[in-house]
Amino acid sequence: MIINEKVAYLKGLIEGANFDTNTTEGKLISEIVNALELIAFDLEEHEESIDELGAYVDELDGDLAEAEAAISVSYTHLRAH
């Protein structure tokens, strides 16, 4: 996922720049990157959930199509008699 890669890149830049996390600016930048990491992690989890739900909806759609076909055949059969 590209967002995780971007956050990891930012984190690497900050670590490579040797920001002093004892300064106000260093703490701020460190906390911003930590928050971005959490957001990226949550986003990835939500995307996985959405993919799972999409697969489930596809299964339900297939099941519904089979049920509609069975009902249509039954209805056609009843009308013929």
N, CA, C and O of each residue as an XYZ file, in Angstrom:
324
protein
N       0.848     -1.176      0.000
C       0.000      0.000      0.000
C       0.888      1.232      0.000
O       1.867      1.297      0.743
N       0.557      2.180     -0.808
C       1.423      3.334     -0.988
C       1.476      4.249      0.232
O       2.514      4.858      0.492
N       0.388      4.360      0.984
C       0.392      5.248      2.159
C       1.368      4.745      3.207
O       2.071      5.541      3.830
N       1.423      3.438      3.409
C       2.382      2.880      4.373
C       3.812      3.150      3.930
O       4.680      3.440      4.754
N       4.053      3.056      2.644
C       5.388      3.319      2.109
C       5.770      4.781      2.305
O       6.909      5.083      2.659
N       4.838      5.677      2.081
C       5.097      7.113      2.271
C       5.414      7.421      3.735
O       6.343      8.172      4.028
N       4.641      6.840      4.649
C       4.871      7.083      6.075
C       6.231      6.517      6.481
O       6.971      7.151      7.233
N       6.556      5.332      5.987
C       7.861      4.740      6.300
C       8.987      5.609      5.752
O      10.024      5.764      6.397
N       8.789      6.172      4.574
C       9.784      7.064      3.974
C       9.965      8.315      4.836
O      11.091      8.728      5.110
N       8.852      8.911      5.259
C       8.930     10.088      6.128
C       9.649      9.769      7.433
O      10.481     10.541      7.908
N       9.313      8.626      7.996
C       9.943      8.217      9.254
C      11.453      8.056      9.052
O      12.250      8.469      9.895
N      11.825      7.461      7.942
C      13.250      7.306      7.634
C      13.947      8.635      7.450
O      15.080      8.814      7.897
N      13.269      9.578      6.789
C      13.854     10.907      6.616
C      14.084     11.590      7.958
O      15.125     12.205      8.189
N      13.103     11.469      8.829
C      13.207     12.105     10.146
C      14.316     11.462     10.962
O      15.099     12.156     11.610
N      14.383     10.133     10.930
C      15.438      9.446     11.678
C      16.805      9.785     11.102
O      17.775      9.964     11.840
N      16.873      9.871      9.775
C      18.139     10.203      9.126
C      18.576     11.634      9.369
O      19.770     11.936      9.342
N      17.626     12.510      9.604
C      17.942     13.915      9.850
C      18.356     14.158     11.295
O      18.740     15.267     11.666
N      18.272     13.111     12.104
C      18.669     13.198     13.521
C      17.965     14.325     14.261
O      18.598     15.129     14.945
N      16.636     14.372     14.113
C      15.865     15.372     14.853
C      16.004     15.087     16.345
O      15.950     13.940     16.789
N      16.181     16.138     17.083
C      16.255     16.017     18.537
C      14.828     15.983     19.076
O      14.134     17.000     19.070
N      14.394     14.826     19.538
C      13.022     14.682     20.019
C      12.823     15.300     21.401
O      11.739     15.213     21.978
N      13.868     15.918     21.924
C      13.745     16.636     23.191
C      13.314     18.081     22.969
O      12.934     18.769     23.916
N      13.373     18.541     21.724
C      12.928     19.900     21.411
C      11.446     19.865     21.075
O      10.892     18.815     20.750
N      10.829     21.003     21.158
C       9.399     21.101     20.827
C       9.155     20.677     19.386
O       8.225     19.919     19.109
N       9.984     21.160     18.469
C       9.816     20.827     17.052
C      10.031     19.339     16.804
O       9.284     18.711     16.054
N      11.050     18.786     17.436
C      11.338     17.366     17.272
C      10.212     16.494     17.793
O       9.839     15.505     17.162
N       9.664     16.865     18.958
C       8.526     16.121     19.510
C       7.321     16.213     18.589
O       6.632     15.221     18.348
N       7.073     17.415     18.075
C       5.926     17.628     17.187
C       6.041     16.775     15.934
O       5.089     16.096     15.548
N       7.190     16.809     15.308
C       7.389     16.034     14.075
C       7.293     14.545     14.368
O       6.683     13.803     13.598
N       7.880     14.101     15.457
C       7.822     12.689     15.828
C       6.392     12.235     16.070
O       5.994     11.163     15.613
N       5.622     13.033     16.778
C       4.228     12.679     17.059
C       3.367     12.708     15.803
O       2.452     11.897     15.663
N       3.643     13.620     14.901
C       2.902     13.663     13.629
C       3.144     12.377     12.847
O       2.206     11.780     12.319
N       4.384     11.959     12.774
C       4.702     10.724     12.045
C       4.086      9.519     12.746
O       3.582      8.613     12.083
N       4.118      9.495     14.068
C       3.476      8.396     14.799
C       1.978      8.355     14.512
O       1.410      7.279     14.321
N       1.341      9.519     14.480
C      -0.089      9.575     14.162
C      -0.341      9.099     12.737
O      -1.311      8.385     12.485
N       0.517      9.484     11.810
C       0.368      9.023     10.426
C       0.506      7.512     10.329
O      -0.202      6.870      9.553
N       1.414      6.940     11.114
C       1.565      5.481     11.126
C       0.281      4.800     11.585
O      -0.156      3.818     10.986
N      -0.315      5.320     12.641
C      -1.562      4.745     13.153
C      -2.689      4.877     12.133
O      -3.466      3.943     11.935
N      -2.774      6.022     11.495
C      -3.805      6.245     10.477
C      -3.602      5.281      9.314
O      -4.563      4.681      8.832
N      -2.364      5.130      8.860
C      -2.074      4.223      7.749
C      -2.423      2.788      8.111
O      -2.968      2.054      7.287
N      -2.111      2.384      9.339
C      -2.430      1.036      9.800
C      -3.940      0.813      9.805
O      -4.426     -0.204      9.310
N      -4.679      1.771     10.368
C      -6.144      1.659     10.400
C      -6.731      1.629      9.001
O      -7.659      0.868      8.725
N      -6.197      2.448      8.131
C      -6.672      2.491      6.751
C      -6.468      1.144      6.065
O      -7.345      0.667      5.344
N      -5.319      0.542      6.293
C      -5.043     -0.765      5.702
C      -6.029     -1.814      6.221
O      -6.524     -2.637      5.451
N      -6.314     -1.784      7.525
C      -7.279     -2.727      8.098
C      -8.668     -2.524      7.497
O      -9.365     -3.492      7.191
N      -9.066     -1.267      7.330
C     -10.375     -0.986      6.743
C     -10.446     -1.455      5.289
O     -11.472     -1.975      4.852
N      -9.365     -1.272      4.550
C      -9.344     -1.738      3.164
C      -9.479     -3.252      3.095
O     -10.168     -3.777      2.220
N      -8.825     -3.957      4.014
C      -8.944     -5.413      4.049
C     -10.381     -5.827      4.369
O     -10.906     -6.771      3.778
N     -11.009     -5.119      5.301
C     -12.402     -5.412      5.646
C     -13.324     -5.163      4.458
O     -14.242     -5.941      4.199
N     -13.074     -4.084      3.749
C     -13.887     -3.755      2.572
C     -13.729     -4.841      1.509
O     -14.707     -5.236      0.876
N     -12.509     -5.321      1.312
C     -12.280     -6.395      0.339
C     -13.037     -7.656      0.744
O     -13.644     -8.317     -0.099
N     -13.000     -7.987      2.032
C     -13.728     -9.171      2.518
C     -15.228     -9.001      2.317
O     -15.912     -9.930      1.888
N     -15.735     -7.816      2.627
C     -17.166     -7.557      2.438
C     -17.546     -7.625      0.960
O     -18.620     -8.118      0.613
N     -16.676     -7.138      0.106
C     -16.936     -7.213     -1.333
C     -17.040     -8.649     -1.810
O     -17.914     -8.981     -2.611
N     -16.151     -9.501     -1.322
C     -16.207    -10.922     -1.683
C     -17.498    -11.546     -1.167
O     -18.116    -12.354     -1.860
N     -17.909    -11.176      0.049
C     -19.143    -11.703      0.621
C     -20.359    -11.242     -0.195
O     -21.269    -12.029     -0.453
N     -20.370     -9.993     -0.590
C     -21.471     -9.473     -1.411
C     -21.525    -10.206     -2.751
O     -22.610    -10.508     -3.249
N     -20.365    -10.493     -3.331
C     -20.337    -11.247     -4.590
C     -20.937    -12.639     -4.407
O     -21.674    -13.121     -5.267
N     -20.617    -13.285     -3.277
C     -21.195    -14.604     -2.994
C     -22.711    -14.507     -2.847
O     -23.451    -15.326     -3.392
N     -23.164    -13.497     -2.105
C     -24.608    -13.307     -1.924
C     -25.295    -13.038     -3.258
O     -26.403    -13.520     -3.496
N     -24.647    -12.277     -4.121
C     -25.213    -11.975     -5.426
C     -25.379    -13.252     -6.246
O     -26.391    -13.440     -6.920
N     -24.375    -14.126     -6.180
C     -24.467    -15.403     -6.883
C     -25.583    -16.271     -6.325
O     -26.342    -16.885     -7.074
N     -25.674    -16.316     -5.004
C     -26.745    -17.090     -4.362
C     -28.117    -16.538     -4.727
O     -29.053    -17.297     -4.981
N     -28.230    -15.218     -4.752
C     -29.498    -14.588     -5.104
C     -29.874    -14.888     -6.553
O     -31.043    -15.126     -6.856
N     -28.898    -14.876     -7.436
C     -29.165    -15.186     -8.837
C     -29.674    -16.618     -8.976
O     -30.590    -16.883     -9.755
N     -29.078    -17.545     -8.216
C     -29.540    -18.936     -8.253
C     -30.962    -19.044     -7.720
O     -31.781    -19.770     -8.283
N     -31.264    -18.327     -6.638
C     -32.607    -18.360     -6.062
C     -33.628    -17.767     -7.028
O     -34.727    -18.302     -7.180
N     -33.265    -16.660     -7.682
C     -34.167    -16.052     -8.658
C     -34.451    -17.001     -9.811
O     -35.585    -17.093    -10.283
N     -33.423    -17.705    -10.264
C     -33.597    -18.656    -11.359
C     -34.516    -19.800    -10.934
O     -35.377    -20.224    -11.704
N     -34.335    -20.296     -9.715
C     -35.174    -21.389     -9.225
C     -36.623    -20.939     -9.087
O     -37.543    -21.679     -9.436
N     -36.825    -19.736     -8.582
C     -38.185    -19.214     -8.431
C     -38.824    -19.016     -9.796
O     -40.005    -19.308     -9.985
N     -38.047    -18.522    -10.739
C     -38.577    -18.292    -12.086
C     -39.003    -19.603    -12.737
O     -40.053    -19.670    -13.376
N     -38.185    -20.647    -12.574
C     -38.520    -21.956    -13.131
C     -39.779    -22.494    -12.463
O     -40.668    -23.012    -13.139
N     -39.859    -22.375    -11.136
C     -41.038    -22.856    -10.412
C     -42.294    -22.108    -10.843
O     -43.342    -22.720    -11.050
N     -42.195    -20.799    -10.979
C     -43.340    -19.981    -11.374
C     -43.786    -20.336    -12.790
O     -44.981    -20.450    -13.064
N     -42.822    -20.508    -13.681
C     -43.149    -20.879    -15.064
C     -43.810    -22.237    -15.106
O     -44.761    -22.453    -15.856
N     -43.300    -23.160    -14.291
C     -43.870    -24.510    -14.229
C     -45.314    -24.469    -13.699
O     -46.185    -25.163    -14.225
N     -45.567    -23.661    -12.666
C     -46.912    -23.553    -12.094
C     -47.883    -22.923    -13.084
O     -49.039    -23.339    -13.161
N     -47.440    -21.944    -13.829
C     -48.324    -21.276    -14.795
C     -48.703    -22.216    -15.940
O     -49.781    -22.098    -16.524
N     -47.813    -23.138    -16.249
C     -48.065    -24.067    -17.350
C     -49.139    -25.095    -16.975
O     -49.781    -25.688    -17.842
N     -49.315    -25.287    -15.682
C     -50.289    -26.314    -15.246
C     -51.489    -25.661    -14.730
O     -52.429    -26.337    -14.313
